[in-house]
Each structure stands twice: as C-alpha cells, then as structure tokens.
C-alpha cells in the first residue's frame, strides 16, 4: 500500500520522525555548531591551554635544574633524593589533569556567565527542540571534547620540555582512555555547576577562590602517596575531584605507588553523577527563573 492510499492521520504518523530522532538531530546540531565555533577559535584555545603549563615546565624543570646552587635549586634532585621519583615524571599527569579541568571549566562556566547575563543568549538554545536538561548535557559532552584535546596538547610539552628524562609508559590503554573520558566529563560537569551557581558578575572570583585551591590541593605537583606523613591533608584532599584525575593519569602513565585503580574509576563516576545532578538542577533553575 502506497502512502497516498493511507489515511491522512496514519500517513502523517509514519512520515513524522520519532521523538528520539528529533532529539538526536537537535543534539547533533548543537554539537556541530559548537564544534564549528571551536574550529574558528582553535589558535586562541591552544594558546590558552599551553601557556600556563609551558611556563611552569620551563621554570621548574628546565631553568631551575640549570641554575647554580646544586640540589637546593633543583626540585627534580630534591624529590629524587627523598625517594619521590623524578619531578618531571610526577608533573606529566598532573599538568594533563590541570589542562583537563581548566578547559572543562572554561568551556562551560565562562560561556554560561555570558549566556545568563543581560543578553539572555541562553534563550536561543532553549528554543531548540530538546529538553532543557539535554541542552545542559550537550555543554558537558562538548566541553569533554575540548578537555581531551587540551590533554593531548599538553602531553608533548610535559614530556619534551623538562631537561630530565620523563619515565612514562601506558600500563593499560583501556584504563587510560576510561580515566581521560571520565575526567573530561567531570571537568565539564564541574564547569556547569560553577556556571549555574555563581552570579555572572562574580565568575572571575571563582578562579581565585575555587579553581586555584583545588589545583594546588589536587595532587598535581606531587603524588598522593607522598602525603603519608600528613594524614589530615592526605585524607582531606579526597573530597577534591582533581585528585582522582591526577592519580588516574599518574597510574596509567607513570611507574610508582598510586591509588587503587577501582577507587579512582569509582570516585570519578561518583563525582560525575553528583556534579551533573547539581549542574542540571542549577541550569533548570536559572533557565526557568
């Protein structure tokens, strides 16, 4: 039976795409639009990602080891003498984790501060044929792509810039990929939570009040096992999601004592669920309100 001989209601029903098909096309459309914008701004994105880790690496792993003053001016020699391993090797996964977190926050929180501002640009996205929660989810997914690109950009810097050799190897590709994906999604969810919880006029304060503290207390510049002499700090930092990003990448890329892998993956999943729930709740409140 051709469609012309069907009843009008039945023909219309068969010709109309299903609800999930419409949602999928709309979600893909938003993603492609954001991807196009990122492609146009790729050079500023790479500069933003590279500048901080490049300067840190150049000063602490290249200039200081070449300064006169011996081990007193060489953090690599100091860490090796204390049994903590190579400082450059410790930094590699830590700086990748920082790049993931900063990119996730910058990709979500900063645009939201503009979209929820006076112009209310978020209303354009809300008009898309998607549930409001799915629009927030698209922001998390797209920011995770940026975070993984940032990690890939930082890796060669942290590997080749230090004057001392970096001992890195992939112990398990599935574990490394799982950590990269989960850490990138957690960073995007954290950005969504911050972007919906903070007044757009105060978004600049977040980097000094929230981002910097969780970075320095996130086992970025030192392994978690090195905190054994400070149990209060060692267990207190476990509420910080970047700890599990740093330790997960460190366990996947570098030798030495690390957190148990199941604990790392479990806590990344926990923070992903918690921050996504908080971020979506705040997003719905800001959009509807």
C-alpha positions as CSV (number, residue, x, y, z in Angstrom):
1,X,0.0,0.0,0.0
2,X,1.5,3.4,-1.0
3,X,1.5,6.3,1.3
4,X,-1.0,8.1,-0.9
5,X,-3.7,5.4,-0.1
6,X,-3.2,5.5,3.7
7,X,-5.5,7.5,5.9
8,X,-4.2,11.1,6.5
9,X,-3.5,10.5,10.2
10,X,-1.7,7.3,9.6
11,X,0.4,8.7,6.7
12,X,1.3,11.7,8.8
13,X,2.3,9.5,11.7
14,X,4.6,7.4,9.5
15,X,6.2,10.4,7.8
16,X,6.9,12.2,11.0
17,X,10.2,11.2,12.7
18,X,10.1,9.9,16.2
19,X,10.7,12.0,19.3
20,X,14.1,10.5,20.0
21,X,15.1,11.0,16.3
22,X,14.3,14.7,16.6
23,X,16.2,14.9,19.9
24,X,19.2,13.2,18.4
25,X,19.3,15.5,15.4
26,X,18.9,18.6,17.6
27,X,21.6,17.4,19.9
28,X,23.9,16.7,17.0
29,X,23.1,20.1,15.5
30,X,24.1,21.9,18.7
31,X,27.3,19.9,18.9
32,X,28.3,20.6,15.3
33,X,27.6,24.3,15.8
34,X,29.8,24.4,18.9
35,X,32.5,22.4,17.0
36,X,32.4,24.9,14.2
37,X,32.9,27.8,16.7
38,X,35.8,25.9,18.3
39,X,37.4,25.3,14.9
40,X,37.4,29.1,14.2
41,X,38.9,29.8,17.7
42,X,41.4,26.9,17.7
43,X,44.5,29.0,17.9
44,X,43.4,31.1,20.9
45,X,42.2,27.8,22.5
46,X,45.6,26.2,22.1
47,X,47.4,29.3,23.4
48,X,45.1,29.3,26.5
49,X,45.8,25.7,27.1
50,X,49.5,25.7,26.6
51,X,50.7,29.0,28.2
52,X,50.4,28.1,31.9
53,X,51.9,24.5,31.8
54,X,54.6,25.7,29.4
55,X,55.8,28.4,31.7
56,X,55.6,26.1,34.7
57,X,57.6,23.4,33.0
58,X,60.2,25.9,31.6
59,X,60.8,27.4,35.0
60,X,60.7,24.4,37.3
61,X,62.1,21.6,35.0
62,X,64.4,23.5,32.7
63,X,65.7,26.8,34.2
64,X,66.0,25.7,37.8
65,X,67.9,22.4,37.1
66,X,70.4,24.5,35.1
67,X,70.9,27.2,37.8
68,X,73.9,27.2,40.0
69,X,73.2,26.1,43.5
70,X,73.1,22.4,43.1
71,X,70.2,20.3,44.5
72,X,69.0,23.3,46.6
73,X,67.7,24.9,43.4
74,X,66.7,21.7,41.6
75,X,63.2,20.2,42.5
76,X,63.9,17.1,40.5
77,X,67.1,16.4,42.5
78,X,65.3,17.1,45.8
79,X,62.4,14.8,45.0
80,X,64.7,12.0,43.8
81,X,66.9,12.3,46.9
82,X,63.8,12.0,49.1
83,X,62.6,8.9,47.3
84,X,59.8,10.6,45.5
85,X,60.9,9.9,42.0
86,X,61.5,12.2,39.1
87,X,59.8,15.6,39.5
88,X,59.3,15.8,35.7
89,X,57.6,12.4,35.6
90,X,55.3,13.4,38.5
91,X,54.4,16.6,36.7
92,X,53.4,15.0,33.4
93,X,50.0,13.6,34.5
94,X,49.4,16.4,36.9
95,X,49.6,19.1,34.2
96,X,47.4,17.0,32.0
97,X,44.8,16.9,34.7
98,X,45.1,20.7,35.2
99,X,44.6,21.2,31.4
100,X,41.5,18.9,31.5
101,X,40.0,20.7,34.5
102,X,40.7,24.3,33.2
103,X,39.4,23.5,29.8
104,X,36.2,22.0,31.1
105,X,35.5,24.9,33.4
106,X,36.4,27.5,30.7
107,X,34.3,25.7,28.1
108,X,31.1,25.8,30.2
109,X,31.3,28.2,33.1
110,X,32.6,31.2,31.2
111,X,30.1,31.0,28.3
112,X,27.3,30.4,30.8
113,X,28.2,33.6,32.6
114,X,27.6,35.5,29.3
115,X,24.5,33.5,28.3
116,X,22.8,34.0,31.6
117,X,23.8,37.7,31.6
118,X,21.8,40.7,30.5
119,X,21.6,39.5,26.9
120,X,20.0,36.1,27.9
121,X,21.6,34.3,24.9
122,X,20.7,31.0,26.6
123,X,17.1,31.6,25.4
124,X,18.3,30.9,21.8
125,X,19.5,27.4,22.8
126,X,16.4,26.7,24.9
127,X,14.3,27.2,21.8
128,X,16.0,24.1,20.3
129,X,13.6,21.1,20.1
130,X,15.3,19.4,23.1
131,X,14.5,19.0,26.8
132,X,16.2,21.7,28.8
133,X,18.3,19.1,30.6
134,X,19.7,17.8,27.3
135,X,21.0,21.3,26.4
136,X,23.0,21.3,29.6
137,X,24.2,17.7,28.9
138,X,25.4,18.9,25.4
139,X,27.5,21.5,27.1
140,X,29.1,18.8,29.3
141,X,29.8,16.5,26.4
142,X,31.2,19.2,24.2
143,X,33.5,20.5,27.0
144,X,34.8,17.0,27.5
145,X,36.0,17.0,23.9
146,X,37.9,20.2,24.5
147,X,39.4,18.8,27.7
148,X,40.7,15.7,25.8
149,X,42.2,17.9,23.1
150,X,43.8,20.0,25.9
151,X,45.3,16.9,27.5
152,X,46.7,15.8,24.1
153,X,48.2,19.2,23.5
154,X,49.9,19.3,27.0
155,X,51.3,15.8,26.8
156,X,54.2,16.6,24.4
157,X,55.0,19.7,26.3
158,X,55.3,17.9,29.7
159,X,57.2,15.1,28.0
160,X,59.8,17.0,26.0
161,X,60.3,20.4,27.7
162,X,61.9,19.1,31.0
163,X,65.6,18.8,31.0
164,X,65.5,15.5,32.9
165,X,64.0,12.4,31.1
166,X,60.4,11.7,31.8
167,X,59.7,8.0,32.6
168,X,56.3,7.5,31.1
169,X,54.6,4.4,29.6
170,X,51.0,3.3,29.2
171,X,50.3,0.4,31.5
172,X,46.8,-0.1,30.3
173,X,45.2,1.6,27.3
174,X,41.6,0.8,28.4
175,X,42.2,2.3,31.9
176,X,43.9,5.4,30.4
177,X,41.0,6.0,28.0
178,X,38.5,5.5,30.8
179,X,40.3,8.0,33.0
180,X,40.5,10.5,30.2
181,X,36.8,10.3,29.3
182,X,35.6,10.3,32.9
183,X,38.0,13.1,33.9
184,X,36.9,15.2,31.0
185,X,33.2,14.7,31.7
186,X,33.8,15.5,35.4
187,X,35.5,18.8,34.4
188,X,32.6,19.7,32.2
189,X,30.1,18.9,35.0
190,X,32.1,21.0,37.4
191,X,32.0,23.9,34.9
192,X,28.3,23.5,34.6
193,X,27.9,23.5,38.4
194,X,30.0,26.6,38.8
195,X,28.4,28.4,35.9
196,X,24.9,27.9,37.2
197,X,25.7,28.6,40.8
198,X,27.7,31.8,40.6
199,X,26.4,35.2,39.7
200,X,27.8,36.1,36.2
201,X,29.4,39.3,37.6
202,X,31.4,37.2,40.1
203,X,32.6,34.5,37.7
204,X,36.1,35.9,37.8
205,X,36.4,35.3,41.5
206,X,35.9,31.6,41.0
207,X,39.4,31.1,39.7
208,X,40.9,32.6,42.8
209,X,38.5,31.2,45.3
210,X,37.8,27.7,43.9
211,X,40.0,26.8,40.9
212,X,43.4,27.6,42.3
213,X,42.9,25.9,45.7
214,X,41.6,22.7,44.2
215,X,44.5,22.7,41.8
216,X,47.2,23.1,44.5
217,X,45.4,20.6,46.7
218,X,44.7,18.2,43.8
219,X,47.9,16.1,43.9
220,X,49.0,17.9,40.6
221,X,52.6,18.7,41.7
222,X,53.1,15.7,44.0
223,X,51.7,12.2,44.2
224,X,49.0,11.3,46.7
225,X,51.2,8.7,48.4
226,X,53.8,11.4,49.3
227,X,51.2,12.8,51.8
228,X,51.6,9.8,54.1
229,X,53.3,12.0,56.7
230,X,50.3,14.4,56.8
231,X,47.2,12.2,57.3
232,X,44.9,15.1,57.9
233,X,45.8,16.5,54.4
234,X,46.1,13.1,52.8
235,X,42.5,12.2,53.6
236,X,41.1,15.7,53.5
237,X,42.0,16.2,49.8
238,X,39.9,13.1,48.9
239,X,36.9,15.4,48.5
240,X,38.7,17.1,45.6
241,X,37.8,15.5,42.2
242,X,41.1,16.6,40.6
243,X,42.9,14.3,42.9
244,X,41.4,11.3,41.1
245,X,42.2,12.9,37.7
246,X,45.8,13.4,38.6
247,X,46.2,10.0,40.3
248,X,44.3,8.2,37.5
249,X,46.6,9.6,34.8
250,X,49.6,9.0,37.0
251,X,48.6,5.4,37.5
252,X,48.1,5.0,33.7
253,X,51.3,6.7,32.6
254,X,54.0,6.6,35.2
255,X,55.5,4.0,37.5
256,X,55.3,4.1,41.3
257,X,52.8,3.9,44.1
258,X,49.3,5.1,43.1
259,X,45.8,4.9,44.3
260,X,43.9,1.6,43.6
261,X,42.5,1.8,40.1
262,X,39.0,0.7,41.1
263,X,38.9,3.5,43.6
264,X,39.9,6.1,41.0
265,X,37.3,5.0,38.5
266,X,34.6,4.7,41.2
267,X,35.2,8.2,42.6
268,X,35.3,9.7,39.1
269,X,31.9,8.1,38.4
270,X,30.6,9.4,41.7
271,X,31.8,13.0,41.1
272,X,30.4,12.8,37.6
273,X,26.9,11.8,38.8
274,X,27.0,14.4,41.7
275,X,28.2,17.3,39.7
276,X,25.9,16.6,36.7
277,X,22.9,16.4,39.1
278,X,23.9,19.7,40.8
279,X,24.7,21.4,37.5
280,X,21.5,20.3,35.7
281,X,19.4,21.4,38.7
282,X,21.1,24.8,38.7
283,X,20.7,25.1,34.9
284,X,17.0,24.3,35.1
285,X,16.5,26.8,37.9
286,X,18.4,29.6,36.0
287,X,16.6,28.9,32.7
288,X,13.1,28.7,34.2
289,X,13.7,31.6,36.6
